[in-house]
Amino acid sequence: MIVLIQTTISIPTLSGNMTKVDSKGRIVLPQEVRERLGITPGTEVDVREEDGKAVVKPEASPDEILERMEQLVEEAASNREETTPLSEGAEPIAQKHRDAVQRGAENHCNE
């Protein structure tokens, strides 16, 4: 999680605003950037290195994640062929897990 420090000075540059990294490695994202990306206090962000640059990307909201998962399930369902049912000799733990997933899916559909 990135902690924003409000005391960092922004220096205008040709590419935007530059900020300084403090002794703990923290930076302040310029307000304009935070607003455009929808980053508010408490937003979780993914920080990674790409091509020698630090990239900060806000994580998707839980609603967006669920929506994407539902899209993937629909796509997979429309592309699948005939499935083979589990044999009666399925492992008890696997059967228990399958039943729990199925109940959860049924409860979700009934909402």
C-alpha positions as CSV (number, residue, x, y, z in Angstrom):
1,M,0.0,0.0,0.0
2,I,1.3,3.5,-0.9
3,V,1.0,6.1,1.8
4,L,0.7,9.6,0.4
5,I,2.6,12.4,2.1
6,Q,1.1,15.8,1.7
7,T,4.3,17.8,2.4
8,T,6.1,16.8,-0.8
9,I,6.7,19.7,-3.1
10,S,5.6,19.3,-6.8
11,I,7.9,20.8,-9.4
12,P,6.4,21.5,-12.8
13,T,8.2,19.9,-15.7
14,L,7.5,19.4,-19.4
15,S,5.9,16.0,-18.7
16,G,3.8,17.0,-15.7
17,N,4.7,17.3,-12.1
18,M,7.8,15.8,-10.5
19,T,7.7,14.8,-6.8
20,K,10.5,13.7,-4.5
21,V,10.8,10.3,-2.9
22,D,11.1,10.5,0.9
23,S,13.5,8.5,3.1
24,K,10.9,5.7,3.3
25,G,10.4,5.5,-0.4
26,R,7.1,7.2,-0.4
27,I,5.9,9.6,-3.1
28,V,2.8,11.8,-3.5
29,L,0.9,11.4,-6.7
30,P,-0.1,14.8,-8.1
31,Q,-3.7,15.6,-7.4
32,E,-4.6,15.8,-11.1
33,V,-3.3,12.3,-11.6
34,R,-5.1,10.9,-8.6
35,E,-8.4,12.5,-9.8
36,R,-8.1,11.2,-13.4
37,L,-7.3,7.7,-12.1
38,G,-9.9,7.7,-9.4
39,I,-7.3,7.2,-6.7
40,T,-8.7,8.2,-3.3
41,P,-7.4,7.6,0.2
42,G,-7.5,3.8,0.8
43,T,-7.4,2.9,-2.8
44,E,-5.2,-0.2,-3.3
45,V,-2.7,0.2,-6.2
46,D,-0.5,-2.1,-8.1
47,V,3.1,-0.8,-8.3
48,R,5.5,-2.5,-10.8
49,E,8.4,-1.9,-13.0
50,E,7.9,-1.8,-16.8
51,D,10.7,-0.9,-19.2
52,G,12.7,0.8,-16.5
53,K,9.7,2.9,-15.3
54,A,7.6,2.6,-12.1
55,V,4.0,2.1,-13.1
56,V,1.2,2.7,-10.5
57,K,-2.2,1.3,-11.4
58,P,-5.3,1.4,-9.2
59,E,-6.8,-2.0,-8.5
60,A,-10.2,-2.7,-9.9
61,S,-13.2,-2.3,-7.5
62,P,-14.8,-5.5,-6.2
63,D,-17.8,-4.8,-8.5
64,E,-15.6,-4.6,-11.5
65,I,-13.8,-7.8,-10.6
66,L,-17.1,-9.7,-10.2
67,E,-18.4,-8.2,-13.5
68,R,-15.3,-9.4,-15.3
69,M,-15.5,-12.8,-13.7
70,E,-19.2,-13.1,-14.9
71,Q,-18.1,-12.1,-18.4
72,L,-15.4,-14.8,-18.4
73,V,-17.9,-17.5,-17.2
74,E,-20.4,-16.5,-19.9
75,E,-17.7,-16.6,-22.6
76,A,-16.5,-20.0,-21.3
77,A,-20.0,-21.4,-21.1
78,S,-20.8,-20.3,-24.7
79,N,-17.6,-21.8,-26.0
80,R,-17.6,-25.1,-24.2
81,E,-18.5,-28.5,-25.7
82,E,-20.4,-31.3,-24.1
83,T,-19.1,-32.0,-20.6
84,T,-18.7,-35.3,-18.9
85,P,-20.4,-35.6,-15.4
86,L,-18.2,-36.5,-12.5
87,S,-18.1,-40.2,-11.8
88,E,-19.8,-41.6,-8.7
89,G,-16.4,-42.4,-7.3
90,A,-15.2,-38.8,-7.0
91,E,-13.1,-38.1,-4.0
92,P,-15.2,-36.9,-1.0
93,I,-13.4,-33.6,-0.6
94,A,-13.7,-32.8,-4.3
95,Q,-17.4,-33.7,-4.2
96,K,-18.0,-31.5,-1.1
97,H,-16.2,-28.6,-2.8
98,R,-18.2,-29.1,-6.0
99,D,-21.5,-29.1,-4.1
100,A,-20.5,-25.9,-2.2
101,V,-19.7,-24.1,-5.4
102,Q,-22.9,-25.3,-7.0
103,R,-25.0,-24.1,-4.0
104,G,-23.2,-20.7,-4.1
105,A,-24.0,-20.4,-7.9
106,E,-27.6,-21.2,-7.3
107,N,-27.9,-18.7,-4.4
108,H,-26.3,-16.0,-6.6
109,C,-28.8,-16.7,-9.4
110,N,-31.7,-16.4,-7.0
111,E,-30.7,-12.9,-5.8
